[in-house]
Amino acid sequence: MEMTTTVAAPAPWRPRVNPWIVALTVTLATFMEVLDSSIANVALPHIAGGLGATQDEATWVLTAYLVANAVILPAGAYMTTFIGRKKFYMICVALFGISSALCGLAPTLPLLVFCRILQGIGGGGLAPSEQAILADTFEPSKRGQAFALYGLAVVCAPAIGPTLGGYITDNFNWRWIFFLNVPICILSLFLTSRIVEDPPYVKEQVKKTQSGGLRLDLIGFALLGLTFGSLEFVLDKGQEDDWFGSKIITFFVCMMVVAFVTMIWWELKELREGRRPILNLTLFGRRVFSISFGLMFVLGFCLYATTLLIPQFVQTLMGYTAELAGLVLSPAGFMMMCMMPVVGVLSGRVDPRKLIGYGFVMLTLSLVWMGNLSLQLSYGQLVFMRCFQASGLAFLFIPINMIAYIGVKQSENNDVSGLTNLARNIGASCGTAFVATMLTRRTAAHENFAIRNLVPGSPAFDRVVKERAAAYKPGNGAGVHNGPFGGASWGAIHHAQASIYNQLHAQAATLAYVDIIRYLTIFCACMLPLLFFIPKAPKNMSVGH
């Protein structure tokens, strides 16, 4: 009788150190990078004043960062095949730290914008690399908990950023917003060099690339930069320049469309010819990945839209300071910090479709409740409103990331993380542009409707003007009006009319915010049917295999 021997399958690779130490190490730099995308927002007036620039010119500090970030996000996976993931991650951390120091030292606005571009390039490679590192470091049953830690960085940082930025700007100097990154980068570089390591398949990819003489896809990279750089520029400057009423916006839209179509053609051509394309478009052939990409876009859209909407509402209409406006968001950030570990544990035991469904239902209900937004809301009501919304957001990030890796080869982990982070980034930019555009246009529409009744000769209008003018003390030498306003001075009448217009504008703006919230509600509710197109995840989801 012949003896048969069976060869045991090799054990899956695991890092030498505890996976949670690896997770904490890489989350440190990513938190810092995501924080930096929102922390500078409240400091723009101080930056403009300190560098002798206008408010509009200072917005390039934000735009430059977002454009560079969007270009590098999908290209990060491609770069790791040339130099390895650990080395690429460390280069990004070092570039981010050096450029942060240069931003803090910049003597002029053009130099600050240039340094922000470098900072965006460095920051763009951090989040996708971290997500891929976590996917390889943790076994499938523990990845939900690992993504919970990552989710803390990505979801909570935008909420904490405005508060921290407001505090630093009010009590120190805007330059410390950038100097703050330097010691964190140094610590991150030290820990990464000692703790993080590339798995065997990444080392094999680098060896094949170097021995096979794989060329850098410069044309693909240029098309990628033109597409997403133009898109970010259009989204950031569209409302300011009246969208297609501006020739420069129209030009960039045309360039974006042409570059995008050409990029798709070129990348598919590279794939057919057996070369490594800069974008792995084959992932979109998987239904689960395509749906997760769309859901992540919506998550970024709603998260950043509401993160911008609430502080802007309380500052412009309710008289809150920048720091107090940030404190409206911060409790929700701490709530998500508490919820994320819970969702991480549940994600290993509950069907991710149910978690996503619960998250979107809660998010939709919270937006329905936010539709009651008014100028009479207290600080506590605003905080509770945001916390209610955060309870839904916490149930979305982790399971959406988990389903994105279903059925994906381990060698494609970097591509998945790069594209899902791109979806969140573009969603955030679209959400910000949507709020800015709709706020301006819906406010104007409500004002035009309301002002029809505010015409001289209207009994109701004249009565209110008379009442407010009577309460106003006339200035010295003010002329007296003998018309329907009962001998009130011209100064009193103008003051009364101005106060009525200010009240009308505040009411119109409030209605515009309510309109935006209702549109977001419909948008989120429309995501629920997509869950029926996601197949049931296999037990103990094998992510990245």
C-alpha positions in Angstrom: 0.0 0.0 0.0 1.3 3.4 -1.1 1.8 6.1 1.6 0.4 9.5 0.6 1.7 12.6 2.1 -0.1 15.9 2.3 1.8 19.2 2.4 0.3 21.7 4.8 -0.5 25.1 3.3 1.9 27.7 4.5 0.7 29.8 7.4 -0.5 33.3 6.4 2.1 36.0 7.0 1.9 37.9 10.3 4.0 40.8 11.6 6.7 40.2 14.2 5.2 42.6 16.7 1.6 42.9 18.0 -0.7 44.0 15.2 -2.3 46.6 17.4 1.1 48.3 17.9 1.4 48.4 14.1 -2.1 49.9 13.8 -1.5 52.6 16.4 1.8 53.5 14.7 0.3 54.0 11.2 -2.9 55.7 12.5 -0.8 58.4 14.1 0.3 60.0 10.9 -3.0 59.5 9.1 -4.9 61.3 11.9 -2.5 64.2 11.6 -3.0 64.3 7.8 -6.8 64.2 7.9 -6.8 66.8 10.7 -4.7 69.1 8.5 -7.3 69.1 5.8 -9.7 70.9 8.1 -7.7 72.6 10.8 -6.6 75.5 8.5 -10.1 76.4 7.5 -10.8 78.7 10.5 -7.4 80.3 10.3 -7.8 81.6 6.7 -8.6 85.2 7.8 -5.5 85.3 10.0 -3.3 83.8 7.2 -4.6 86.4 4.8 -3.9 89.2 7.2 -0.5 87.9 8.2 0.7 87.5 4.6 -1.0 90.7 3.2 -3.4 88.7 0.9 -7.1 88.9 0.3 -9.5 86.3 1.7 -10.1 84.9 -1.8 -6.4 84.5 -2.4 -5.9 82.8 0.9 -8.4 80.0 -0.1 -5.6 78.7 -2.4 -4.1 77.4 0.8 -6.9 74.9 1.0 -7.3 74.3 -2.8 -3.6 73.5 -3.4 -3.7 70.9 -0.6 -6.8 69.2 -1.9 -5.7 69.1 -5.5 -2.3 67.5 -4.7 -4.0 65.1 -2.3 -6.5 64.0 -4.9 -3.8 63.3 -7.5 -1.6 61.2 -5.2 -4.4 59.1 -3.6 -5.0 56.7 -6.5 -1.4 56.7 -7.5 -0.1 55.5 -4.2 -0.7 51.8 -4.9 1.3 52.1 -8.1 4.3 53.7 -6.4 4.6 51.0 -3.8 5.3 48.4 -6.6 8.5 50.4 -7.3 9.9 51.0 -3.9 7.8 49.0 -1.4 5.0 50.1 0.9 7.0 50.8 4.0 9.5 52.9 2.2 6.8 54.8 0.3 4.9 55.4 3.6 8.0 56.8 5.3 8.8 59.0 2.3 5.3 60.4 2.6 5.6 61.0 6.3 8.9 62.7 5.9 7.7 64.9 3.0 4.6 65.8 5.0 6.7 66.8 8.1 9.3 68.9 6.1 6.6 70.7 4.1 4.6 71.4 7.3 7.7 73.1 8.8 8.1 75.1 5.5 4.4 76.1 5.6 4.9 77.5 9.1 8.0 79.5 8.0 6.5 80.7 4.6 7.0 84.5 4.3 4.6 85.0 1.4 1.4 83.5 0.1 2.8 81.9 -3.1 5.5 80.1 -1.1 2.8 78.9 1.4 0.7 77.6 -1.5 3.7 75.8 -3.0 4.5 74.2 0.4 0.9 73.1 0.8 1.1 71.4 -2.6 4.1 69.4 -1.2 2.2 68.7 2.0 -0.8 67.4 -0.1 1.5 65.1 -2.0 3.0 63.7 1.2 -0.4 63.4 2.9 -2.1 61.8 -0.1 0.0 58.6 0.3 -0.6 58.1 4.0 -4.3 57.0 4.3 -4.3 54.4 1.5 -1.0 53.0 2.7 -2.3 52.7 6.3 -5.5 51.0 5.2 -3.5 48.4 3.1 -1.1 47.8 6.0 -4.0 47.1 8.3 -5.6 44.7 5.7 -2.4 42.7 5.6 -1.5 42.9 9.3 -4.8 41.6 10.7 -6.6 38.3 10.1 -10.0 38.6 8.4 -12.0 38.2 11.7 -10.1 41.1 13.3 -10.0 43.5 10.4 -13.3 45.2 11.4 -11.7 46.2 14.8 -8.5 47.4 12.9 -10.6 49.5 10.6 -12.4 50.9 13.6 -9.1 52.4 14.8 -8.5 53.8 11.3 -12.1 55.1 11.2 -11.4 57.1 14.3 -8.7 59.0 12.5 -10.7 59.6 9.3 -14.1 60.4 10.8 -13.1 62.2 14.0 -10.3 64.4 12.7 -12.6 66.7 10.6 -14.7 67.3 13.7 -11.8 68.1 16.0 -9.9 70.1 13.4 -12.0 73.4 13.4 -12.0 73.5 17.3 -8.2 72.9 17.5 -7.5 75.3 14.7 -9.7 78.0 16.3 -8.0 77.5 19.7 -4.5 77.7 18.2 -5.3 80.7 16.1 -7.1 82.6 18.9 -4.4 81.9 21.6 -1.1 81.5 19.6 -0.3 82.1 16.0 -1.6 80.5 12.8 1.9 79.2 12.0 1.6 76.7 14.9 -1.1 74.9 13.0 1.6 73.7 10.7 4.5 73.4 13.3 2.3 71.1 15.3 2.8 68.3 12.7 6.6 68.3 12.9 7.1 66.4 16.2 4.3 63.9 15.3 6.1 63.2 12.0 9.4 62.6 13.7 7.8 60.2 16.2 5.9 58.4 13.3 9.1 58.0 11.3 10.9 56.5 14.3 8.1 54.0 15.1 7.5 53.1 11.5 11.2 52.3 10.9 11.2 50.0 13.9 7.8 48.3 13.8 6.2 48.3 10.3 7.4 45.7 7.7 6.4 44.8 4.2 4.6 41.4 3.8 6.4 38.9 1.4 4.0 39.5 -1.6 4.9 43.3 -1.5 8.6 42.4 -1.5 8.0 40.0 -4.4 6.2 42.8 -6.4 9.2 45.1 -5.9 11.6 42.4 -7.0 9.6 41.7 -10.1 9.3 45.3 -10.9 13.1 46.0 -10.5 14.1 42.8 -12.4 11.5 43.2 -15.2 12.5 46.8 -15.8 8.9 48.1 -15.4 8.7 51.6 -16.7 6.9 54.4 -14.8 3.6 55.2 -16.5 4.3 58.9 -17.0 1.4 59.4 -19.4 -1.1 57.8 -17.1 0.2 59.8 -14.2 -0.1 63.1 -16.2 -3.7 62.2 -17.2 -4.5 61.3 -13.6 -3.2 64.6 -12.4 -5.1 66.6 -15.1 -8.4 64.7 -14.3 -8.5 65.0 -10.5 -6.5 68.2 -10.3 -9.1 69.9 -12.6 -12.0 68.3 -10.8 -10.8 69.7 -7.4 -10.2 73.1 -8.9 -13.7 73.2 -10.4 -15.3 72.0 -7.2 -13.4 74.5 -5.0 -13.7 77.6 -7.2 -16.9 76.9 -9.1 -19.4 78.8 -6.9 -17.0 81.6 -6.3 -16.6 82.1 -10.1 -20.3 81.4 -11.0 -19.6 77.9 -12.5 -20.2 77.9 -16.2 -20.6 81.7 -16.2 -16.8 81.7 -15.9 -14.5 80.9 -18.9 -11.8 79.5 -16.6 -14.2 77.1 -14.9 -15.6 76.0 -18.3 -12.0 75.4 -19.6 -11.1 73.2 -16.6 -14.4 71.2 -16.9 -13.6 70.5 -20.6 -10.0 69.6 -19.7 -11.2 67.3 -16.9 -13.6 65.4 -19.2 -11.1 65.0 -22.0 -8.4 63.9 -19.6 -10.7 61.5 -17.9 -11.8 59.8 -21.1 -8.3 59.6 -22.4 -7.1 58.2 -19.0 -9.6 55.4 -19.2 -8.6 54.5 -22.7 -4.9 54.7 -21.9 -5.2 52.6 -18.7 -7.2 49.9 -20.5 -4.6 49.9 -23.3 -1.8 49.4 -20.7 -3.7 46.5 -19.2 -4.3 44.8 -22.5 -0.6 45.0 -23.4 0.4 43.3 -20.1 1.8 46.4 -18.4 0.9 47.6 -14.9 -1.5 50.5 -15.2 -1.4 53.4 -12.7 -5.2 52.8 -11.9 -6.5 49.2 -11.5 -9.8 49.7 -13.3 -10.5 46.0 -13.3 -11.7 46.4 -9.7 -14.8 48.2 -11.0 -15.8 45.0 -12.8 -16.7 43.6 -9.3 -20.2 44.7 -8.3 -19.4 44.7 -4.6 -16.4 47.0 -5.1 -18.3 49.4 -7.3 -21.1 49.7 -4.8 -18.7 50.2 -1.9 -17.0 52.9 -3.9 -20.3 54.7 -4.4 -21.2 54.3 -0.7 -17.9 55.7 0.4 -18.4 58.7 -1.9 -21.8 59.4 -0.2 -20.2 59.0 3.3 -17.6 61.6 2.4 -20.2 63.8 0.8 -22.5 63.8 3.9 -19.8 63.9 6.5 -18.0 67.0 5.1 -21.2 68.7 4.0 -22.6 68.6 7.5 -19.2 69.3 9.1 -19.1 72.6 7.0 -22.8 73.4 7.3 -23.3 73.4 11.1 -20.3 75.6 12.1 -21.1 78.0 9.3 -24.8 78.2 10.4 -24.0 79.0 14.0 -21.2 81.4 13.2 -22.9 83.5 10.5 -26.5 83.4 11.9 -26.2 82.8 15.6 -23.1 84.8 16.5 -20.9 81.9 17.7 -17.1 82.3 17.8 -14.9 79.9 15.7 -13.9 78.0 18.9 -17.5 77.7 20.1 -18.6 76.6 16.7 -16.0 73.9 16.8 -17.3 72.8 20.2 -20.7 72.1 18.6 -19.0 69.4 16.6 -16.5 68.0 19.1 -18.9 66.0 21.3 -20.0 64.1 18.2 -16.3 63.3 17.5 -15.9 61.9 21.0 -19.1 59.9 20.5 -17.7 58.3 17.4 -14.6 57.5 19.3 -16.8 55.5 21.7 -18.9 53.9 18.9 -16.1 52.8 16.6 -14.8 50.0 18.7 -18.3 48.7 19.3 -18.9 48.7 15.5 -15.5 47.0 15.0 -16.6 44.1 17.3 -20.0 43.9 15.6 -18.5 43.8 12.1 -17.0 40.5 12.9 -20.3 39.0 14.0 -23.0 40.8 12.0 -23.7 40.9 8.3 -22.0 44.2 7.1 -25.1 44.9 4.9 -27.2 45.1 8.1 -24.7 47.5 9.7 -24.6 49.7 6.6 -28.4 49.7 6.4 -28.7 50.7 10.1 -26.1 53.4 9.5 -28.0 55.0 6.6 -31.4 54.7 8.3 -30.0 56.5 11.3 -28.2 59.1 9.2 -31.4 59.7 7.2 -33.5 60.0 10.4 -31.0 62.5 11.9 -31.2 64.6 8.7 -35.0 64.6 8.9 -34.7 65.9 12.4 -32.1 68.4 11.4 -34.7 69.7 8.9 -36.2 71.6 11.9 -33.1 73.8 12.1 -33.9 77.3 13.4 -32.3 80.3 15.0 -34.0 79.5 18.3 -32.0 76.3 18.9 -29.8 76.1 22.0 -26.2 75.0 22.1 -27.3 71.7 23.8 -29.9 71.0 21.0 -27.3 71.6 18.3 -24.8 69.3 20.0 -27.5 66.5 20.5 -28.5 66.9 16.8 -24.9 66.4 15.7 -24.4 63.4 18.1 -27.6 61.8 16.7 -26.1 62.1 13.2 -22.7 60.7 14.4 -24.5 57.6 15.7 -25.3 56.8 12.1 -22.0 57.7 10.6 -20.1 55.4 13.0 -21.9 52.4 11.5 -20.9 53.2 7.9 -17.2 53.6 7.6 -16.0 50.2 8.9 -18.5 47.8 7.0 -18.1 49.8 3.8 -14.4 49.4 3.9 -14.8 45.7 4.7 -17.1 44.9 1.8 -14.7 46.7 -0.5 -12.1 43.9 0.0 -14.4 41.0 -0.6 -13.0 38.8 -3.4 -10.0 41.0 -3.9 -6.5 39.4 -4.4 -4.0 40.2 -1.7 -1.8 41.9 -4.3 -4.7 44.4 -5.0 -5.1 45.6 -1.4 -3.1 48.8 -2.1 -5.4 49.5 -5.1 -8.5 49.0 -3.1 -7.4 51.3 -0.3 -6.3 54.0 -2.8 -9.6 54.1 -4.7 -11.8 53.9 -1.6 -9.9 56.9 -0.1 -10.2 58.7 -3.4 -14.0 58.1 -3.3 -14.1 59.7 0.2 -11.9 62.6 -0.8 -13.9 63.4 -4.0 -17.1 63.0 -2.0 -15.8 65.5 0.6 -15.0 68.0 -2.1 -18.3 67.6 -3.8 -20.2 67.9 -0.5 -18.3 71.1 0.3 -19.0 72.6 -3.2 -22.7 71.5 -2.9 -23.2 73.4 0.4 -21.4 76.5 -0.9 -23.4 76.6 -4.1 -26.8 75.7 -2.8 -26.5 78.1 0.2 -25.9 81.0 -2.1 -28.6 80.1 -4.6 -31.3 79.0 -2.2 -30.7 82.1 0.0 -31.2 84.3 -3.0 -34.3 82.4 -4.1 -35.9 82.7 -0.6 -35.0 86.4 -0.4 -36.5 87.1 -3.8 -39.7 85.4 -2.7 -40.0 87.1 0.7 -39.0 90.6 -0.6 -42.1 90.8 -2.7 -44.1 91.7 0.4 -41.6 94.2 1.6 -42.5 97.2 -0.5 -43.2 100.8 0.6 -47.0 101.3 0.8 -47.7 97.8 2.2 -49.6 98.4 5.4 -47.8 95.5 7.2 -44.4 96.8 6.1 -45.1 100.4 7.0 -46.4 99.3 10.5 -43.3 97.3 11.3 -41.0 100.2 10.1 -43.0 102.7 12.2 -42.7 100.5 15.3 -38.9 100.0 14.9 -38.3 103.6 14.0 -40.1 104.7 17.1 -37.7 102.7 19.3 -34.7 104.4 17.6 -33.1 107.5 19.0 -32.5 110.0 16.1 -29.0 111.4 15.6 -28.2 115.1 15.8 -29.5 117.1 12.9 -31.5 114.2 11.5 -34.3 115.2 9.2 -37.9 114.3 10.0 -40.1 112.2 7.7 -43.8 113.4 7.8 -45.2 110.5 5.8 -46.8 107.3 7.1 -44.0 106.8 9.7 -45.4 109.3 12.2 -42.7 112.0 12.1 -39.7 109.6 12.6 -36.3 110.8 11.6 -34.7 109.6 8.3 -32.0 107.9 10.3 -34.6 106.0 12.4 -36.4 104.9 9.2 -33.2 103.7 7.5 -32.2 101.9 10.7 -35.6 100.2 10.9 -35.5 99.2 7.2 -32.0 97.8 7.6 -33.0 95.7 10.6 -36.0 94.3 8.7 -33.7 93.3 5.8 -31.2 91.7 8.1 -34.0 89.7 9.7 -35.3 88.7 6.2 -31.7 87.7 5.2 -31.3 85.6 8.3 -34.6 83.8 7.7 -33.8 83.3 4.0 -30.4 81.8 4.9 -32.0 79.5 7.5 -34.5 78.2 4.9 -31.6 77.7 2.6 -29.8 75.5 5.2 -33.0 73.6 5.7 -33.3 73.0 1.9 -29.7 71.7 1.8 -30.5 69.3 4.7 -33.6 68.0 2.9 -31.5 67.3 -0.3 -29.0 65.4 1.8 -31.8 63.4 3.4 -33.1 62.3 0.0 -29.5 61.5 -1.2 -28.9 59.3 1.9 -32.3 57.5 1.6 -31.5 56.6 -2.0 -28.5 54.6 -0.9 -30.6 52.0 1.0 -31.9 50.1 -2.2 -28.2 49.6 -3.2 -27.8 47.2 -0.3 -30.0 44.6 -2.0 -27.4 44.4 -4.8 -24.6 43.4 -2.4 -24.3 39.6 -2.1 -24.1 38.1 1.3 -20.5 38.2 2.6 -18.8 34.9 3.2 -18.4 33.8 6.9 -15.2 35.2 8.4 -14.8 37.4 5.3 -11.5 36.7 3.6 -10.4 40.2 2.8 -7.5 40.5 0.5 -7.4 36.9 -0.6 
